[in-house]
Amino acid sequence: MGVDLRLRGALVFTVVALLAIAARADAPVEQPELPDESIWDDPDERPGGPVLRSARHTDAHADRVVVSPTAETHPEGTLYLTAYEVVLPSVGYAFTDRMQGSLTGFTDFGSFGFFDFTLKANVLRSRWLRVATHGSVDFILPDNDEDDDDAFDLLVGRAGGTAQLCFELACRSSMSMSLTLVAHDAADTILPIGFATGFTARASSVLTFLLEYSTLFNASRELPIIDLPFYLLAYGVRLTAADHWALDATMLRSLEADSELRTAGVNLFELLGVPFVVFSWRFL
C-alpha cells in the first residue's frame, strides 16, 4: 500500500509539472526567429547584440538537478571540479559541446574506497526539449573486517537517459525526467531501476530553487548496499553569482515508512532531512 501511494505521488508530481509547462507554452513570448542551434552552440554570435545566454553557459550546475542529471552538458573544453559534502571530490571535462565525462572517488588508502566514472552525451538540444544518454561504472571497496565474511568488492554499471523540458528559451528553469538501469557484476542479480523527476526554477540571476523526487525500485531486496525500494525527496537552493562556480545547499529526506514503534518525538533531521552541499568550480 505504501509503495502504491508513493508511485501515485510521483505520477501526480509529474502530471502537475506537465500542466505547468502547457500553461507556460500558451503564454505569448516575444522571441526573434533564429535557427535553433545558434543560441545554444555559440550564444555570443546571436544577431542583434547581447543575448539571453543558455543555462549551460551561465550555470556551473546546469548538468544536474540535485542528485539526478539534466540533459545538458558543459560547453566544449570546460574543466570542472566538484566537491560533494566537501570530502568527496570529482573532476570532469567536456570533450565536445555534447559530450562530457567525470571521475568521482574517495579512499582512505586502506581498506575502503569508492570510484565512479560517468559519461554523458547530449543527443538533442532544441528550443524546448533536451535529451541525453548517460552511462556509469562504479566500484566500491567495502571496509572489510577480518571477521566479516559478507563484505566483498562491488562492481556496478549504470545506463540510462534523461529528457529535459524547458520552461523558457534559455532553459534556466526546467523539468528533468531520468531513467536508469543498474547492473551488478553477478549474473543472477535482479536489476534495480531508478527514476527521478527534478525541477529547477530560476528566481533571479543568483538564486535558483531546486526540487527532486527519486526512487530506486523493482530490485532484489538482497542488494547488499541498500534496502529497496528506496524513495528520496531533495529540495533546496542554488547560488550562481558567476558563470564559473555554483553552490547547491539542499536537504535530502528519505520517504521510507517507519514501521517501528516510537517512544520519542521526531527530531529535526528526521522531519527536514539531512543537509547535502555541492560546490563546483569550472574553467571555461
Phi, psi and omega per residue, in radians:
M1 nan -0.746 -3.134
G2 -1.109 -0.672 3.138
V3 -1.133 -0.767 3.136
D4 -1.029 -0.761 -3.122
L5 -1.101 -0.711 -3.133
R6 -1.173 -0.710 3.124
L7 -1.166 -0.652 3.063
R8 -1.133 -0.668 3.107
G9 -1.084 -0.718 3.118
A10 -1.127 -0.685 3.120
L11 -1.121 -0.801 3.109
V12 -1.076 -0.722 3.114
F13 -0.961 -0.801 -3.107
T14 -1.254 -0.728 -3.131
V15 -1.087 -0.758 3.116
V16 -1.047 -0.707 3.133
A17 -1.126 -0.725 3.123
L18 -1.127 -0.656 3.070
L19 -1.119 -0.669 3.108
A20 -1.124 -0.674 3.113
I21 -1.137 -0.744 3.134
A22 -1.088 -0.712 3.108
A23 -1.124 -0.688 3.133
R24 -1.163 -0.641 -3.116
A25 -1.167 -0.516 3.135
D26 -1.297 -0.352 -3.112
A27 -1.282 2.346 -3.136
P28 -1.188 2.278 3.104
V29 -2.264 2.134 -3.141
E30 -1.471 1.968 3.114
Q31 -2.385 2.441 3.093
P32 -1.177 2.628 3.099
E33 -1.359 1.981 -3.099
L34 -2.341 2.709 3.005
P35 -1.007 2.437 -3.045
D36 -0.957 -0.660 -3.005
E37 -1.437 -0.285 -2.983
S38 -1.087 -0.697 -3.093
I39 -1.328 -0.420 -3.033
W40 -1.548 -0.782 -3.011
D41 -1.494 -0.498 3.112
D42 -2.625 1.344 -2.978
P43 -1.105 -0.441 -3.088
D44 -1.283 -0.164 -3.134
E45 -1.741 0.149 3.135
R46 -1.123 2.297 -3.138
P47 -1.070 2.569 3.040
G48 1.709 0.230 3.050
G49 1.654 -2.493 -3.061
P50 -0.989 2.564 -3.037
V51 -2.091 2.815 2.967
L52 -1.541 1.712 -2.986
R53 -1.277 2.535 -3.105
S54 -1.236 2.816 -3.021
A55 -1.047 -0.640 -3.068
R56 -1.193 -0.291 3.070
H57 -1.589 -0.356 -3.051
T58 -2.006 -0.196 -3.059
D59 -2.194 2.019 -3.121
A60 -1.229 -0.165 3.073
H61 -2.002 0.442 -3.124
A62 -1.165 -0.291 -3.128
D63 -1.542 0.122 -3.089
R64 -2.572 2.755 2.945
V65 -1.685 -1.577 3.000
V66 -2.013 -1.183 3.070
V67 -1.811 -0.677 -3.090
S68 -1.469 2.789 -3.116
P69 -1.511 2.795 2.850
T70 -1.674 -3.039 3.110
A71 -1.665 0.111 -3.095
E72 -1.611 2.811 3.047
T73 -2.255 2.901 3.065
H74 -1.292 2.772 3.060
P75 -1.063 2.665 -3.102
E76 -0.962 2.361 3.097
G77 1.501 0.062 -3.119
T78 -1.385 2.233 2.978
L79 -1.798 2.188 -3.086
Y80 -2.264 2.444 3.141
L81 -2.044 2.334 -3.082
T82 -2.295 2.484 3.063
A83 -2.155 2.114 3.067
Y84 -1.701 2.106 -3.133
E85 0.899 0.571 3.075
V86 1.232 -0.689 -2.955
V87 -1.622 -0.247 -3.102
L88 -1.926 1.802 -3.076
P89 -1.536 2.738 3.093
S90 -2.575 2.527 3.077
V91 -2.287 2.411 -3.114
G92 -2.466 2.845 3.140
Y93 -2.557 2.408 3.092
A94 -1.625 1.845 -3.104
F95 -1.202 -0.649 3.069
T96 -2.447 -3.079 3.059
D97 -1.214 -0.190 -3.065
R98 -2.163 0.021 -3.113
M99 -2.469 2.356 3.105
Q100 -2.510 2.731 3.106
G101 -2.370 2.658 -3.140
S102 -2.498 2.630 3.083
L103 -2.189 2.139 -3.127
T104 -2.126 2.418 -3.136
G105 -2.986 2.839 3.106
F106 -2.725 2.471 3.054
T107 -2.625 2.635 3.060
D108 -1.653 0.198 -3.136
F109 1.008 0.483 3.114
G110 -2.347 -1.821 -3.063
S111 -1.873 -0.100 -3.080
F112 -2.116 2.493 3.071
G113 -2.863 2.648 3.075
F114 -2.454 2.282 3.141
F115 -2.448 2.450 -3.122
D116 -2.420 2.254 3.013
F117 -2.041 2.191 -3.083
T118 -2.198 2.378 3.080
L119 -2.167 2.247 3.141
K120 -2.192 2.419 3.122
A121 -2.270 2.174 3.044
N122 -1.444 2.182 -3.107
V123 -1.894 -0.208 3.097
L124 -2.616 2.261 3.078
R125 -2.429 1.600 3.125
S126 -1.926 -3.003 -3.067
R127 -1.136 -0.676 -3.016
W128 -2.094 -0.069 -3.064
L129 -2.438 2.375 2.988
R130 -2.153 2.527 3.082
V131 -2.380 2.396 3.135
A132 -2.492 2.687 2.977
T133 -1.999 2.658 -3.124
H134 -2.628 2.594 3.114
G135 -2.459 2.598 -3.085
S136 -2.479 2.671 2.988
V137 -2.204 2.171 -3.129
D138 -2.034 2.426 3.059
F139 -2.236 2.201 -3.116
I140 -2.127 2.145 3.053
L141 -1.837 1.841 -3.053
P142 -1.207 2.844 3.086
D143 -1.369 1.508 -3.025
N144 -1.222 2.347 3.008
D145 -1.883 2.412 -3.097
E146 -0.994 -0.493 -3.114
D147 -1.644 -0.007 -3.084
D148 -1.765 1.815 -3.113
D149 -1.446 -0.195 -3.091
D150 -1.507 -0.274 -3.101
A151 -1.352 2.350 3.130
F152 -2.718 2.754 3.092
D153 -1.150 2.535 -3.078
L154 -2.246 2.175 3.074
L155 -1.984 2.154 -3.060
V156 -2.256 2.381 3.029
G157 -1.972 2.511 3.120
R158 -2.286 2.425 3.091
A159 -2.499 2.491 -3.117
G160 -3.054 -2.922 -3.130
G161 -2.577 2.808 -3.126
T162 -2.373 2.358 2.999
A163 -1.981 2.301 -3.084
Q164 -2.152 2.104 3.099
L165 -1.744 2.218 -3.055
C166 -1.654 2.378 3.100
F167 -1.532 -0.179 -3.130
E168 -2.611 2.943 -3.052
L169 -1.071 -0.708 -3.112
A170 -1.424 -0.105 3.099
C171 1.042 0.634 3.063
R172 -1.440 -0.359 2.973
S173 -2.085 2.262 -3.010
S174 -2.799 2.969 2.988
M175 -2.150 2.290 -3.139
S176 -2.070 2.387 3.089
M177 -2.208 2.142 -3.081
S178 -2.203 2.582 3.107
L179 -2.254 2.302 -3.075
T180 -2.332 2.371 3.027
L181 -1.856 2.368 -3.095
V182 -1.969 2.262 -3.140
A183 -2.086 2.263 3.111
H184 -1.630 2.764 -3.126
D185 -1.325 -0.154 3.042
A186 -1.583 2.207 -3.011
A187 -1.142 -0.438 -3.058
D188 -1.618 0.156 3.140
T189 -1.420 2.325 3.046
I190 -1.260 2.333 -2.994
L191 -1.441 2.190 3.046
P192 -1.248 2.717 3.080
I193 -2.183 2.260 3.117
G194 -1.930 2.441 3.089
F195 -2.367 2.444 3.128
A196 -2.518 2.489 3.006
T197 -2.208 2.197 -3.086
G198 -2.349 2.624 -3.139
F199 -2.161 2.449 2.923
T200 -2.135 2.199 -3.114
A201 -2.151 1.872 -3.096
R202 -1.326 2.105 3.138
A203 -1.676 -0.546 3.122
S204 -2.771 -3.082 3.128
S205 -1.191 -0.244 -3.107
V206 -1.933 -0.563 -2.941
L207 -2.019 2.315 3.053
T208 -2.321 2.356 3.095
F209 -1.598 2.483 -3.073
L210 -2.152 2.440 3.073
L211 -2.575 2.326 -3.081
E212 -2.590 2.442 3.033
Y213 -2.172 2.191 -3.115
S214 -2.391 2.691 -3.126
T215 -2.594 2.612 3.030
L216 -2.192 2.061 -2.957
F217 -2.528 -3.108 3.057
N218 1.005 0.665 -3.111
A219 -2.222 2.929 3.077
S220 -1.119 2.346 3.094
R221 -1.271 -0.030 3.120
E222 -1.583 0.055 3.111
L223 -0.971 2.181 -2.928
P224 -1.240 -0.280 -3.045
I225 -1.509 -0.749 -2.981
I226 -2.616 2.567 3.065
D227 -1.328 2.319 -3.115
L228 -2.059 2.684 0.010
P229 -1.258 2.770 -3.095
F230 -2.272 2.366 -3.108
Y231 -2.221 2.379 -3.053
L232 -2.407 2.311 3.022
L233 -1.946 2.263 3.131
A234 -2.207 2.411 3.137
Y235 -2.669 2.717 3.136
G236 2.837 -2.720 -3.081
V237 -2.302 2.777 3.065
R238 -2.180 2.312 3.092
L239 -1.890 2.207 3.139
T240 -2.426 1.451 -3.112
A241 -1.469 -0.193 3.134
A242 -2.593 2.819 -3.098
D243 -1.160 -0.436 -2.963
H244 -1.707 0.001 3.092
W245 -2.554 2.739 3.091
A246 -2.655 2.582 3.129
L247 -2.302 2.125 3.056
D248 -1.807 2.143 3.065
A249 -2.009 1.811 -2.994
T250 -2.293 3.006 3.055
M251 -2.171 2.420 3.084
L252 -1.973 2.180 -3.116
R253 -2.252 2.137 3.075
S254 -1.253 2.454 3.116
L255 -1.817 0.327 3.109
E256 -1.170 2.448 3.092
A257 -1.304 2.439 3.125
D258 -1.780 1.915 -3.077
S259 -1.580 -0.059 -3.103
E260 -1.423 2.607 3.117
L261 -1.292 2.198 -3.122
R262 -1.583 2.372 3.064
T263 -1.985 -0.011 3.130
A264 -2.411 2.930 -3.131
G265 -1.266 2.980 3.116
V266 -1.426 2.277 3.112
N267 -1.452 3.012 -3.014
L268 -1.108 -0.728 -3.110
F269 -1.195 -0.571 3.073
E270 -1.180 -0.546 -3.120
L271 -1.413 -0.822 -3.044
L272 -1.675 -0.403 -3.045
G273 1.843 -3.083 3.137
V274 -1.843 2.534 -3.138
P275 -1.152 2.509 3.092
F276 -2.443 1.984 -3.052
V277 -2.026 2.298 3.117
V278 -2.273 2.276 3.120
F279 -2.209 2.362 3.113
S280 -2.269 2.513 3.040
W281 -2.274 2.304 -3.108
R282 -2.251 2.670 3.116
F283 -1.963 1.833 -3.055
L284 -1.394 nan nan
